[in-house]
Amino acid sequence: MSRIRSFPHARFWFMAMMAIVGSAPASLAMDSGAQKVPTEYPLAIVCWNQQTEVWGLGYLANIGKDGTATYMGQGGQLSATVNAKGLAEAPKNRPAVFDCFGKTIDELRAMGRVVELQPKR
């Protein structure tokens, strides 16, 4: 039961992100025209922390012009980078204790470890 205690907050953050993403297309359309919301990256990635034996969620924070995505933990203190090829890169400033590092987005999808972004159509 203690492993699941962080998930009630996940629902709140998921709903908040959906509200933000739902309003994004309207604001992007007002900018310089032909902006599209990128959908190739999942909204969140679920990873297992091998040291503390708890599940962690990384929420999509931003996607750079080069296709590099940054995922942030709930507290905003830790982040992970997914490169333009879809590979979750190991951090350079701390041990890589989460099992998502070294895997691609497609591998994580196949494992059922992502929360997909489903924009309105």
Biopython code that builds the backbone (N, CA, C, O; Angstrom):
import numpy as np
from Bio.PDB.StructureBuilder import StructureBuilder

atoms = [
    (1, "MET", "N", (0.818, -1.205, 0.000)),
    (1, "MET", "CA", (0.000, 0.000, 0.000)),
    (1, "MET", "C", (0.861, 1.268, 0.000)),
    (1, "MET", "O", (0.482, 2.267, -0.611)),
    (2, "SER", "N", (2.017, 1.238, 0.680)),
    (2, "SER", "CA", (2.853, 2.436, 0.743)),
    (2, "SER", "C", (3.402, 2.823, -0.624)),
    (2, "SER", "O", (3.708, 3.994, -0.851)),
    (3, "ARG", "N", (3.533, 1.873, -1.530)),
    (3, "ARG", "CA", (4.064, 2.173, -2.854)),
    (3, "ARG", "C", (3.094, 2.993, -3.697)),
    (3, "ARG", "O", (3.512, 3.629, -4.665)),
    (4, "ILE", "N", (1.841, 2.991, -3.361)),
    (4, "ILE", "CA", (0.826, 3.638, -4.181)),
    (4, "ILE", "C", (0.429, 4.993, -3.608)),
    (4, "ILE", "O", (-0.394, 5.686, -4.207)),
    (5, "ARG", "N", (0.974, 5.381, -2.497)),
    (5, "ARG", "CA", (0.562, 6.629, -1.856)),
    (5, "ARG", "C", (0.801, 7.859, -2.705)),
    (5, "ARG", "O", (0.074, 8.842, -2.566)),
    (6, "SER", "N", (1.788, 7.840, -3.574)),
    (6, "SER", "CA", (2.054, 9.022, -4.396)),
    (6, "SER", "C", (1.089, 9.144, -5.571)),
    (6, "SER", "O", (1.030, 10.203, -6.195)),
    (7, "PHE", "N", (0.345, 8.113, -5.887)),
    (7, "PHE", "CA", (-0.542, 8.157, -7.044)),
    (7, "PHE", "C", (-1.764, 9.059, -6.883)),
    (7, "PHE", "O", (-2.243, 9.561, -7.899)),
    (8, "PRO", "N", (-2.316, 9.309, -5.667)),
    (8, "PRO", "CA", (-3.438, 10.260, -5.606)),
    (8, "PRO", "C", (-3.068, 11.634, -6.170)),
    (8, "PRO", "O", (-3.909, 12.308, -6.765)),
    (9, "HIS", "N", (-1.819, 12.045, -5.985)),
    (9, "HIS", "CA", (-1.381, 13.322, -6.535)),
    (9, "HIS", "C", (-1.243, 13.250, -8.046)),
    (9, "HIS", "O", (-1.387, 14.256, -8.740)),
    (10, "ALA", "N", (-0.966, 12.070, -8.546)),
    (10, "ALA", "CA", (-0.823, 11.898, -9.988)),
    (10, "ALA", "C", (-2.118, 12.263, -10.700)),
    (10, "ALA", "O", (-2.086, 12.861, -11.776)),
    (11, "ARG", "N", (-3.250, 11.912, -10.115)),
    (11, "ARG", "CA", (-4.542, 12.240, -10.730)),
    (11, "ARG", "C", (-4.713, 13.752, -10.847)),
    (11, "ARG", "O", (-5.163, 14.251, -11.878)),
    (12, "PHE", "N", (-4.353, 14.484, -9.781)),
    (12, "PHE", "CA", (-4.455, 15.936, -9.801)),
    (12, "PHE", "C", (-3.583, 16.522, -10.915)),
    (12, "PHE", "O", (-4.047, 17.359, -11.690)),
    (13, "TRP", "N", (-2.313, 16.082, -10.998)),
    (13, "TRP", "CA", (-1.399, 16.609, -12.000)),
    (13, "TRP", "C", (-1.832, 16.228, -13.404)),
    (13, "TRP", "O", (-1.692, 17.011, -14.343)),
    (14, "PHE", "N", (-2.354, 15.029, -13.538)),
    (14, "PHE", "CA", (-2.840, 14.591, -14.848)),
    (14, "PHE", "C", (-3.982, 15.499, -15.304)),
    (14, "PHE", "O", (-3.996, 15.939, -16.454)),
    (15, "MET", "N", (-4.931, 15.782, -14.425)),
    (15, "MET", "CA", (-6.064, 16.644, -14.776)),
    (15, "MET", "C", (-5.584, 18.065, -15.077)),
    (15, "MET", "O", (-6.085, 18.709, -15.999)),
    (16, "ALA", "N", (-4.613, 18.552, -14.297)),
    (16, "ALA", "CA", (-4.090, 19.896, -14.546)),
    (16, "ALA", "C", (-3.406, 19.968, -15.898)),
    (16, "ALA", "O", (-3.592, 20.932, -16.641)),
    (17, "MET", "N", (-2.608, 18.945, -16.223)),
    (17, "MET", "CA", (-1.922, 18.934, -17.512)),
    (17, "MET", "C", (-2.921, 18.836, -18.660)),
    (17, "MET", "O", (-2.730, 19.471, -19.697)),
    (18, "MET", "N", (-3.975, 18.055, -18.492)),
    (18, "MET", "CA", (-4.978, 17.934, -19.541)),
    (18, "MET", "C", (-5.673, 19.272, -19.772)),
    (18, "MET", "O", (-5.995, 19.615, -20.909)),
    (19, "ALA", "N", (-5.905, 20.026, -18.702)),
    (19, "ALA", "CA", (-6.533, 21.339, -18.854)),
    (19, "ALA", "C", (-5.619, 22.284, -19.636)),
    (19, "ALA", "O", (-6.077, 23.048, -20.486)),
    (20, "ILE", "N", (-4.321, 22.220, -19.335)),
    (20, "ILE", "CA", (-3.364, 23.073, -20.029)),
    (20, "ILE", "C", (-3.249, 22.650, -21.490)),
    (20, "ILE", "O", (-3.295, 23.489, -22.390)),
    (21, "VAL", "N", (-3.101, 21.355, -21.721)),
    (21, "VAL", "CA", (-2.956, 20.852, -23.093)),
    (21, "VAL", "C", (-4.222, 21.128, -23.895)),
    (21, "VAL", "O", (-4.145, 21.429, -25.086)),
    (22, "GLY", "N", (-5.376, 21.031, -23.261)),
    (22, "GLY", "CA", (-6.632, 21.289, -23.959)),
    (22, "GLY", "C", (-6.738, 22.719, -24.456)),
    (22, "GLY", "O", (-7.393, 22.982, -25.464)),
    (23, "SER", "N", (-6.095, 23.647, -23.751)),
    (23, "SER", "CA", (-6.152, 25.040, -24.180)),
    (23, "SER", "C", (-4.993, 25.412, -25.092)),
    (23, "SER", "O", (-5.003, 26.491, -25.684)),
    (24, "ALA", "N", (-3.998, 24.546, -25.220)),
    (24, "ALA", "CA", (-2.806, 24.869, -26.010)),
    (24, "ALA", "C", (-3.098, 25.128, -27.492)),
    (24, "ALA", "O", (-2.579, 26.106, -28.029)),
    (25, "PRO", "N", (-3.896, 24.310, -28.180)),
    (25, "PRO", "CA", (-4.080, 24.562, -29.613)),
    (25, "PRO", "C", (-4.639, 25.942, -29.924)),
    (25, "PRO", "O", (-4.260, 26.549, -30.926)),
    (26, "ALA", "N", (-5.538, 26.449, -29.078)),
    (26, "ALA", "CA", (-6.106, 27.772, -29.325)),
    (26, "ALA", "C", (-5.039, 28.849, -29.198)),
    (26, "ALA", "O", (-4.983, 29.760, -30.023)),
    (27, "SER", "N", (-4.192, 28.759, -28.179)),
    (27, "SER", "CA", (-3.166, 29.772, -28.002)),
    (27, "SER", "C", (-2.081, 29.649, -29.065)),
    (27, "SER", "O", (-1.531, 30.661, -29.499)),
    (28, "LEU", "N", (-1.762, 28.425, -29.494)),
    (28, "LEU", "CA", (-0.755, 28.254, -30.540)),
    (28, "LEU", "C", (-1.245, 28.805, -31.867)),
    (28, "LEU", "O", (-0.455, 29.338, -32.646)),
    (29, "ALA", "N", (-2.521, 28.685, -32.129)),
    (29, "ALA", "CA", (-3.071, 29.177, -33.389)),
    (29, "ALA", "C", (-2.956, 30.698, -33.479)),
    (29, "ALA", "O", (-2.866, 31.251, -34.575)),
    (30, "MET", "N", (-2.958, 31.376, -32.326)),
    (30, "MET", "CA", (-2.867, 32.822, -32.307)),
    (30, "MET", "C", (-1.440, 33.295, -32.561)),
    (30, "MET", "O", (-1.231, 34.438, -32.966)),
    (31, "ASP", "N", (-0.458, 32.426, -32.329)),
    (31, "ASP", "CA", (0.936, 32.814, -32.511)),
    (31, "ASP", "C", (1.257, 32.966, -33.991)),
    (31, "ASP", "O", (0.564, 33.679, -34.715)),
    (32, "SER", "N", (2.302, 32.297, -34.429)),
    (32, "SER", "CA", (2.781, 32.513, -35.789)),
    (32, "SER", "C", (2.157, 31.569, -36.803)),
    (32, "SER", "O", (2.764, 31.304, -37.841)),
    (33, "GLY", "N", (0.985, 31.063, -36.539)),
    (33, "GLY", "CA", (0.284, 30.308, -37.564)),
    (33, "GLY", "C", (0.295, 28.808, -37.410)),
    (33, "GLY", "O", (-0.467, 28.268, -36.607)),
    (34, "ALA", "N", (1.139, 28.116, -38.159)),
    (34, "ALA", "CA", (1.022, 26.678, -38.368)),
    (34, "ALA", "C", (1.694, 25.828, -37.288)),
    (34, "ALA", "O", (2.402, 24.877, -37.620)),
    (35, "GLN", "N", (1.496, 26.135, -36.041)),
    (35, "GLN", "CA", (2.045, 25.317, -34.953)),
    (35, "GLN", "C", (1.126, 24.122, -34.709)),
    (35, "GLN", "O", (-0.096, 24.261, -34.680)),
    (36, "LYS", "N", (1.730, 22.947, -34.534)),
    (36, "LYS", "CA", (0.968, 21.742, -34.213)),
    (36, "LYS", "C", (1.416, 21.222, -32.857)),
    (36, "LYS", "O", (2.599, 21.273, -32.522)),
    (37, "VAL", "N", (0.476, 20.728, -32.091)),
    (37, "VAL", "CA", (0.820, 20.131, -30.813)),
    (37, "VAL", "C", (1.500, 18.796, -31.091)),
    (37, "VAL", "O", (0.906, 17.934, -31.738)),
    (38, "PRO", "N", (2.742, 18.598, -30.615)),
    (38, "PRO", "CA", (3.424, 17.333, -30.858)),
    (38, "PRO", "C", (2.764, 16.202, -30.078)),
    (38, "PRO", "O", (2.513, 16.336, -28.880)),
    (39, "THR", "N", (2.487, 15.106, -30.742)),
    (39, "THR", "CA", (1.805, 13.992, -30.078)),
    (39, "THR", "C", (2.651, 12.728, -30.022)),
    (39, "THR", "O", (2.182, 11.701, -29.531)),
    (40, "GLU", "N", (3.885, 12.778, -30.514)),
    (40, "GLU", "CA", (4.702, 11.571, -30.512)),
    (40, "GLU", "C", (5.249, 11.221, -29.130)),
    (40, "GLU", "O", (5.649, 10.081, -28.893)),
    (41, "TYR", "N", (5.270, 12.189, -28.221)),
    (41, "TYR", "CA", (5.736, 11.932, -26.861)),
    (41, "TYR", "C", (4.544, 11.718, -25.933)),
    (41, "TYR", "O", (3.533, 12.407, -26.065)),
    (42, "PRO", "N", (4.648, 10.777, -24.999)),
    (42, "PRO", "CA", (3.553, 10.576, -24.054)),
    (42, "PRO", "C", (3.496, 11.714, -23.037)),
    (42, "PRO", "O", (4.486, 12.412, -22.814)),
    (43, "LEU", "N", (2.347, 11.888, -22.436)),
    (43, "LEU", "CA", (2.157, 12.915, -21.421)),
    (43, "LEU", "C", (2.958, 12.604, -20.160)),
    (43, "LEU", "O", (3.467, 13.509, -19.499)),
    (44, "ALA", "N", (3.065, 11.314, -19.832)),
    (44, "ALA", "CA", (3.815, 10.909, -18.639)),
    (44, "ALA", "C", (4.458, 9.550, -18.868)),
    (44, "ALA", "O", (4.000, 8.750, -19.684)),
    (45, "ILE", "N", (5.535, 9.313, -18.124)),
    (45, "ILE", "CA", (6.248, 8.036, -18.150)),
    (45, "ILE", "C", (6.256, 7.487, -16.728)),
    (45, "ILE", "O", (6.533, 8.219, -15.777)),
    (46, "VAL", "N", (5.953, 6.201, -16.582)),
    (46, "VAL", "CA", (5.930, 5.546, -15.274)),
    (46, "VAL", "C", (7.196, 4.694, -15.162)),
    (46, "VAL", "O", (7.449, 3.830, -16.002)),
    (47, "CYS", "N", (7.993, 4.947, -14.109)),
    (47, "CYS", "CA", (9.272, 4.254, -13.931)),
    (47, "CYS", "C", (9.374, 3.660, -12.529)),
    (47, "CYS", "O", (8.779, 4.170, -11.579)),
    (48, "TRP", "N", (10.133, 2.581, -12.416)),
    (48, "TRP", "CA", (10.362, 1.902, -11.140)),
    (48, "TRP", "C", (11.708, 2.348, -10.589)),
    (48, "TRP", "O", (12.729, 2.267, -11.272)),
    (49, "ASN", "N", (11.700, 2.822, -9.336)),
    (49, "ASN", "CA", (12.935, 3.218, -8.657)),
    (49, "ASN", "C", (13.495, 1.982, -7.977)),
    (49, "ASN", "O", (12.891, 1.461, -7.039)),
    (50, "GLN", "N", (14.629, 1.515, -8.433)),
    (50, "GLN", "CA", (15.198, 0.268, -7.948)),
    (50, "GLN", "C", (15.764, 0.376, -6.535)),
    (50, "GLN", "O", (15.855, -0.636, -5.839)),
    (51, "GLN", "N", (16.148, 1.578, -6.092)),
    (51, "GLN", "CA", (16.694, 1.742, -4.743)),
    (51, "GLN", "C", (15.605, 1.819, -3.687)),
    (51, "GLN", "O", (15.676, 1.135, -2.666)),
    (52, "THR", "N", (14.587, 2.658, -3.932)),
    (52, "THR", "CA", (13.538, 2.858, -2.926)),
    (52, "THR", "C", (12.341, 1.941, -3.136)),
    (52, "THR", "O", (11.448, 1.876, -2.291)),
    (53, "GLU", "N", (12.322, 1.231, -4.261)),
    (53, "GLU", "CA", (11.246, 0.309, -4.608)),
    (53, "GLU", "C", (9.865, 0.975, -4.609)),
    (53, "GLU", "O", (8.911, 0.480, -4.008)),
    (54, "VAL", "N", (9.796, 2.105, -5.299)),
    (54, "VAL", "CA", (8.529, 2.814, -5.508)),
    (54, "VAL", "C", (8.419, 3.196, -6.974)),
    (54, "VAL", "O", (9.423, 3.302, -7.679)),
    (55, "TRP", "N", (7.192, 3.401, -7.422)),
    (55, "TRP", "CA", (6.934, 3.870, -8.789)),
    (55, "TRP", "C", (7.029, 5.387, -8.801)),
    (55, "TRP", "O", (6.599, 6.047, -7.856)),
    (56, "GLY", "N", (7.580, 5.931, -9.849)),
    (56, "GLY", "CA", (7.656, 7.372, -10.027)),
    (56, "GLY", "C", (7.066, 7.753, -11.372)),
    (56, "GLY", "O", (7.124, 6.981, -12.329)),
    (57, "LEU", "N", (6.499, 8.942, -11.437)),
    (57, "LEU", "CA", (5.941, 9.442, -12.685)),
    (57, "LEU", "C", (6.726, 10.663, -13.127)),
    (57, "LEU", "O", (6.995, 11.564, -12.332)),
    (58, "GLY", "N", (7.090, 10.686, -14.395)),
    (58, "GLY", "CA", (7.705, 11.859, -14.988)),
    (58, "GLY", "C", (6.706, 12.473, -15.944)),
    (58, "GLY", "O", (6.223, 11.805, -16.858)),
    (59, "TYR", "N", (6.395, 13.739, -15.738)),
    (59, "TYR", "CA", (5.398, 14.432, -16.556)),
    (59, "TYR", "C", (6.091, 15.265, -17.626)),
    (59, "TYR", "O", (7.108, 15.905, -17.356)),
    (60, "LEU", "N", (5.551, 15.259, -18.822)),
    (60, "LEU", "CA", (6.128, 16.019, -19.922)),
    (60, "LEU", "C", (6.122, 17.502, -19.564)),
    (60, "LEU", "O", (5.069, 18.095, -19.328)),
    (61, "ALA", "N", (7.314, 18.088, -19.529)),
    (61, "ALA", "CA", (7.442, 19.501, -19.180)),
    (61, "ALA", "C", (7.588, 20.366, -20.419)),
    (61, "ALA", "O", (6.945, 21.411, -20.528)),
    (62, "ASN", "N", (8.441, 19.934, -21.369)),
    (62, "ASN", "CA", (8.597, 20.705, -22.598)),
    (62, "ASN", "C", (9.239, 19.855, -23.679)),
    (62, "ASN", "O", (9.838, 18.814, -23.408)),
    (63, "ILE", "N", (9.099, 20.319, -24.896)),
    (63, "ILE", "CA", (9.722, 19.685, -26.057)),
    (63, "ILE", "C", (10.468, 20.774, -26.809)),
    (63, "ILE", "O", (9.875, 21.758, -27.251)),
    (64, "GLY", "N", (11.761, 20.590, -26.947)),
    (64, "GLY", "CA", (12.595, 21.580, -27.622)),
    (64, "GLY", "C", (12.444, 21.531, -29.132)),
    (64, "GLY", "O", (11.888, 20.585, -29.690)),
    (65, "LYS", "N", (12.941, 22.552, -29.768)),
    (65, "LYS", "CA", (12.883, 22.658, -31.224)),
    (65, "LYS", "C", (13.577, 21.469, -31.900)),
    (65, "LYS", "O", (13.189, 21.055, -32.992)),
    (66, "ASP", "N", (14.611, 20.922, -31.235)),
    (66, "ASP", "CA", (15.362, 19.797, -31.793)),
    (66, "ASP", "C", (14.700, 18.444, -31.540)),
    (66, "ASP", "O", (15.224, 17.413, -31.961)),
    (67, "GLY", "N", (13.539, 18.436, -30.850)),
    (67, "GLY", "CA", (12.825, 17.190, -30.584)),
    (67, "GLY", "C", (13.172, 16.552, -29.255)),
    (67, "GLY", "O", (12.666, 15.473, -28.945)),
    (68, "THR", "N", (14.016, 17.184, -28.466)),
    (68, "THR", "CA", (14.371, 16.674, -27.150)),
    (68, "THR", "C", (13.268, 17.038, -26.159)),
    (68, "THR", "O", (12.867, 18.197, -26.061)),
    (69, "ALA", "N", (12.783, 16.032, -25.425)),
    (69, "ALA", "CA", (11.703, 16.255, -24.456)),
    (69, "ALA", "C", (12.262, 16.177, -23.039)),
    (69, "ALA", "O", (13.164, 15.388, -22.757)),
    (70, "THR", "N", (11.716, 17.004, -22.157)),
    (70, "THR", "CA", (12.092, 16.983, -20.743)),
    (70, "THR", "C", (10.886, 16.531, -19.937)),
    (70, "THR", "O", (9.789, 17.068, -20.088)),
    (71, "TYR", "N", (11.095, 15.543, -19.082)),
    (71, "TYR", "CA", (10.068, 15.041, -18.173)),
    (71, "TYR", "C", (10.474, 15.414, -16.761)),
    (71, "TYR", "O", (11.633, 15.246, -16.380)),
    (72, "MET", "N", (9.519, 15.924, -15.975)),
    (72, "MET", "CA", (9.785, 16.363, -14.603)),
    (72, "MET", "C", (9.000, 15.503, -13.630)),
    (72, "MET", "O", (7.885, 15.065, -13.915)),
    (73, "GLY", "N", (9.612, 15.271, -12.468)),
    (73, "GLY", "CA", (8.908, 14.600, -11.387)),
    (73, "GLY", "C", (7.912, 15.549, -10.758)),
    (73, "GLY", "O", (7.910, 16.743, -11.059)),
    (74, "GLN", "N", (7.070, 15.030, -9.893)),
    (74, "GLN", "CA", (6.000, 15.829, -9.309)),
    (74, "GLN", "C", (6.524, 17.037, -8.541)),
    (74, "GLN", "O", (5.930, 18.113, -8.610)),
    (75, "GLY", "N", (7.611, 16.880, -7.821)),
    (75, "GLY", "CA", (8.150, 17.991, -7.046)),
    (75, "GLY", "C", (8.919, 18.996, -7.882)),
    (75, "GLY", "O", (9.248, 20.080, -7.400)),
    (76, "GLY", "N", (9.210, 18.649, -9.130)),
    (76, "GLY", "CA", (9.936, 19.547, -10.006)),
    (76, "GLY", "C", (11.421, 19.605, -9.739)),
    (76, "GLY", "O", (12.122, 20.414, -10.348)),
    (77, "GLN", "N", (11.928, 18.761, -8.836)),
    (77, "GLN", "CA", (13.345, 18.803, -8.492)),
    (77, "GLN", "C", (14.191, 17.938, -9.417)),
    (77, "GLN", "O", (15.352, 18.263, -9.666)),
    (78, "LEU", "N", (13.637, 16.851, -9.927)),
    (78, "LEU", "CA", (14.380, 15.954, -10.798)),
    (78, "LEU", "C", (13.771, 15.971, -12.192)),
    (78, "LEU", "O", (12.559, 16.108, -12.359)),
    (79, "SER", "N", (14.627, 15.829, -13.177)),
    (79, "SER", "CA", (14.130, 15.773, -14.543)),
    (79, "SER", "C", (14.864, 14.673, -15.300)),
    (79, "SER", "O", (15.921, 14.201, -14.883)),
    (80, "ALA", "N", (14.281, 14.288, -16.406)),
    (80, "ALA", "CA", (14.887, 13.304, -17.296)),
    (80, "ALA", "C", (14.727, 13.813, -18.715)),
    (80, "ALA", "O", (13.769, 14.520, -19.031)),
    (81, "THR", "N", (15.671, 13.448, -19.564)),
    (81, "THR", "CA", (15.655, 13.886, -20.950)),
    (81, "THR", "C", (15.422, 12.693, -21.864)),
    (81, "THR", "O", (16.041, 11.641, -21.710)),
    (82, "VAL", "N", (14.523, 12.877, -22.814)),
    (82, "VAL", "CA", (14.321, 11.900, -23.882)),
    (82, "VAL", "C", (14.825, 12.577, -25.145)),
    (82, "VAL", "O", (14.308, 13.620, -25.546)),
    (83, "ASN", "N", (15.833, 11.984, -25.772)),
    (83, "ASN", "CA", (16.429, 12.636, -26.943)),
    (83, "ASN", "C", (15.510, 12.533, -28.160)),
    (83, "ASN", "O", (14.463, 11.887, -28.106)),
    (84, "ALA", "N", (15.904, 13.166, -29.241)),
    (84, "ALA", "CA", (15.070, 13.223, -30.440)),
    (84, "ALA", "C", (14.826, 11.851, -31.060)),
    (84, "ALA", "O", (13.881, 11.685, -31.832)),
    (85, "LYS", "N", (15.660, 10.866, -30.735)),
    (85, "LYS", "CA", (15.464, 9.495, -31.224)),
    (85, "LYS", "C", (14.545, 8.692, -30.310)),
    (85, "LYS", "O", (14.262, 7.526, -30.586)),
    (86, "GLY", "N", (14.068, 9.318, -29.202)),
    (86, "GLY", "CA", (13.130, 8.651, -28.310)),
    (86, "GLY", "C", (13.773, 7.863, -27.185)),
    (86, "GLY", "O", (13.083, 7.093, -26.519)),
    (87, "LEU", "N", (15.067, 8.025, -26.946)),
    (87, "LEU", "CA", (15.781, 7.284, -25.909)),
    (87, "LEU", "C", (15.836, 8.098, -24.617)),
    (87, "LEU", "O", (16.236, 9.262, -24.630)),
    (88, "ALA", "N", (15.432, 7.484, -23.503)),
    (88, "ALA", "CA", (15.521, 8.134, -22.191)),
    (88, "ALA", "C", (16.979, 8.092, -21.747)),
    (88, "ALA", "O", (17.515, 7.024, -21.450)),
    (89, "GLU", "N", (17.612, 9.255, -21.705)),
    (89, "GLU", "CA", (19.032, 9.344, -21.384)),
    (89, "GLU", "C", (19.256, 9.290, -19.879)),
    (89, "GLU", "O", (18.494, 9.868, -19.104)),
    (90, "ALA", "N", (20.304, 8.592, -19.478)),
    (90, "ALA", "CA", (20.673, 8.526, -18.059)),
    (90, "ALA", "C", (21.160, 9.902, -17.613)),
    (90, "ALA", "O", (21.822, 10.602, -18.380)),
    (91, "PRO", "N", (20.839, 10.297, -16.379)),
    (91, "PRO", "CA", (21.286, 11.606, -15.895)),
    (91, "PRO", "C", (22.806, 11.628, -15.728)),
    (91, "PRO", "O", (23.429, 10.599, -15.467)),
    (92, "LYS", "N", (23.384, 12.810, -15.882)),
    (92, "LYS", "CA", (24.829, 12.953, -15.749)),
    (92, "LYS", "C", (25.233, 13.409, -14.345)),
    (92, "LYS", "O", (26.403, 13.320, -13.973)),
    (93, "ASN", "N", (24.260, 13.899, -13.566)),
    (93, "ASN", "CA", (24.582, 14.471, -12.262)),
    (93, "ASN", "C", (24.123, 13.626, -11.071)),
    (93, "ASN", "O", (24.205, 14.081, -9.930)),
    (94, "ARG", "N", (23.644, 12.409, -11.318)),
    (94, "ARG", "CA", (23.183, 11.532, -10.233)),
    (94, "ARG", "C", (23.063, 10.111, -10.770)),
    (94, "ARG", "O", (23.055, 9.900, -11.983)),
    (95, "PRO", "N", (22.970, 9.136, -9.866)),
    (95, "PRO", "CA", (22.805, 7.746, -10.321)),
    (95, "PRO", "C", (21.468, 7.550, -11.053)),
    (95, "PRO", "O", (20.466, 8.181, -10.718)),
    (96, "ALA", "N", (21.475, 6.681, -12.038)),
    (96, "ALA", "CA", (20.258, 6.370, -12.799)),
    (96, "ALA", "C", (19.521, 5.240, -12.101)),
    (96, "ALA", "O", (19.678, 4.076, -12.471)),
    (97, "VAL", "N", (18.709, 5.570, -11.084)),
    (97, "VAL", "CA", (18.038, 4.541, -10.287)),
    (97, "VAL", "C", (16.701, 4.108, -10.866)),
    (97, "VAL", "O", (16.166, 3.072, -10.469)),
    (98, "PHE", "N", (16.152, 4.878, -11.793)),
    (98, "PHE", "CA", (14.884, 4.493, -12.403)),
    (98, "PHE", "C", (15.137, 3.570, -13.588)),
    (98, "PHE", "O", (16.113, 3.739, -14.319)),
    (99, "ASP", "N", (14.267, 2.608, -13.772)),
    (99, "ASP", "CA", (14.467, 1.610, -14.820)),
    (99, "ASP", "C", (14.101, 2.096, -16.223)),
    (99, "ASP", "O", (14.266, 1.344, -17.184)),
    (100, "CYS", "N", (13.619, 3.305, -16.369)),
    (100, "CYS", "CA", (13.270, 3.833, -17.695)),
    (100, "CYS", "C", (14.500, 4.284, -18.473)),
    (100, "CYS", "O", (14.479, 4.315, -19.703)),
    (101, "PHE", "N", (15.558, 4.629, -17.772)),
    (101, "PHE", "CA", (16.750, 5.122, -18.445)),
    (101, "PHE", "C", (17.343, 4.024, -19.323)),
    (101, "PHE", "O", (17.469, 2.871, -18.910)),
    (102, "GLY", "N", (17.704, 4.412, -20.546)),
    (102, "GLY", "CA", (18.263, 3.463, -21.492)),
    (102, "GLY", "C", (17.222, 2.782, -22.357)),
    (102, "GLY", "O", (17.564, 1.999, -23.244)),
    (103, "LYS", "N", (15.950, 3.072, -22.107)),
    (103, "LYS", "CA", (14.866, 2.498, -22.916)),
    (103, "LYS", "C", (14.300, 3.586, -23.834)),
    (103, "LYS", "O", (14.404, 4.778, -23.547)),
    (104, "THR", "N", (13.710, 3.154, -24.923)),
    (104, "THR", "CA", (13.078, 4.106, -25.836)),
    (104, "THR", "C", (11.607, 4.278, -25.452)),
    (104, "THR", "O", (11.042, 3.477, -24.707)),
    (105, "ILE", "N", (11.011, 5.337, -25.977)),
    (105, "ILE", "CA", (9.577, 5.571, -25.761)),
    (105, "ILE", "C", (8.775, 4.386, -26.284)),
    (105, "ILE", "O", (7.804, 3.969, -25.653)),
    (106, "ASP", "N", (9.172, 3.837, -27.434)),
    (106, "ASP", "CA", (8.454, 2.685, -27.991)),
    (106, "ASP", "C", (8.546, 1.470, -27.067)),
    (106, "ASP", "O", (7.568, 0.741, -26.906)),
    (107, "GLU", "N", (9.713, 1.247, -26.462)),
    (107, "GLU", "CA", (9.850, 0.138, -25.507)),
    (107, "GLU", "C", (8.965, 0.356, -24.286)),
    (107, "GLU", "O", (8.325, -0.580, -23.807)),
    (108, "LEU", "N", (8.924, 1.592, -23.779)),
    (108, "LEU", "CA", (8.083, 1.898, -22.623)),
    (108, "LEU", "C", (6.601, 1.754, -22.972)),
    (108, "LEU", "O", (5.813, 1.284, -22.151)),
    (109, "ARG", "N", (6.222, 2.157, -24.185)),
    (109, "ARG", "CA", (4.837, 1.971, -24.653)),
    (109, "ARG", "C", (4.480, 0.491, -24.656)),
    (109, "ARG", "O", (3.413, 0.106, -24.179)),
    (110, "ALA", "N", (5.373, -0.342, -25.194)),
    (110, "ALA", "CA", (5.120, -1.778, -25.265)),
    (110, "ALA", "C", (4.993, -2.398, -23.876)),
    (110, "ALA", "O", (4.310, -3.407, -23.702)),
    (111, "MET", "N", (5.652, -1.794, -22.893)),
    (111, "MET", "CA", (5.586, -2.282, -21.510)),
    (111, "MET", "C", (4.365, -1.730, -20.767)),
    (111, "MET", "O", (4.117, -2.110, -19.622)),
    (112, "GLY", "N", (3.594, -0.832, -21.414)),
    (112, "GLY", "CA", (2.433, -0.219, -20.758)),
    (112, "GLY", "C", (2.829, 0.806, -19.719)),
    (112, "GLY", "O", (2.120, 0.988, -18.729)),
    (113, "ARG", "N", (3.954, 1.483, -19.925)),
    (113, "ARG", "CA", (4.503, 2.381, -18.923)),
    (113, "ARG", "C", (4.420, 3.855, -19.316)),
    (113, "ARG", "O", (5.228, 4.663, -18.858)),
    (114, "VAL", "N", (3.447, 4.212, -20.162)),
    (114, "VAL", "CA", (3.267, 5.604, -20.544)),
    (114, "VAL", "C", (1.798, 5.997, -20.405)),
    (114, "VAL", "O", (0.905, 5.150, -20.453)),
    (115, "VAL", "N", (1.571, 7.289, -20.234)),
    (115, "VAL", "CA", (0.228, 7.864, -20.271)),
    (115, "VAL", "C", (0.212, 8.719, -21.528)),
    (115, "VAL", "O", (0.935, 9.710, -21.627)),
    (116, "GLU", "N", (-0.614, 8.330, -22.482)),
    (116, "GLU", "CA", (-0.609, 8.998, -23.793)),
    (116, "GLU", "C", (-1.365, 10.324, -23.773)),
    (116, "GLU", "O", (-2.311, 10.511, -23.007)),
    (117, "LEU", "N", (-0.925, 11.231, -24.627)),
    (117, "LEU", "CA", (-1.600, 12.495, -24.871)),
    (117, "LEU", "C", (-2.620, 12.259, -25.979)),
    (117, "LEU", "O", (-2.256, 11.817, -27.069)),
    (118, "GLN", "N", (-3.869, 12.544, -25.718)),
    (118, "GLN", "CA", (-4.925, 12.344, -26.704)),
    (118, "GLN", "C", (-5.610, 13.679, -26.984)),
    (118, "GLN", "O", (-6.629, 13.991, -26.367)),
    (119, "PRO", "N", (-5.059, 14.477, -27.915)),
    (119, "PRO", "CA", (-5.683, 15.760, -28.207)),
    (119, "PRO", "C", (-7.063, 15.592, -28.853)),
    (119, "PRO", "O", (-7.365, 14.567, -29.464)),
    (120, "LYS", "N", (-7.876, 16.616, -28.700)),
    (120, "LYS", "CA", (-9.199, 16.584, -29.326)),
    (120, "LYS", "C", (-9.042, 16.595, -30.829)),
    (120, "LYS", "O", (-8.148, 17.248, -31.367)),
    (121, "ARG", "N", (-9.915, 15.869, -31.504)),
    (121, "ARG", "CA", (-9.848, 15.817, -32.966)),
    (121, "ARG", "C", (-11.080, 16.412, -33.557)),
    (121, "ARG", "O", (-11.216, 16.463, -34.779)),
]
sb = StructureBuilder()
sb.init_structure("model")
sb.init_model(0)
sb.init_chain("A")
sb.init_seg("    ")
for serial, (resi, resn, name, xyz) in enumerate(atoms, 1):
    if name == "N":
        sb.init_residue(resn, " ", resi, " ")
    sb.init_atom(name, np.array(xyz, "f"), 0.0, 1.0, " ", f" {name:<3s}", serial, name[0])
structure = sb.get_structure()
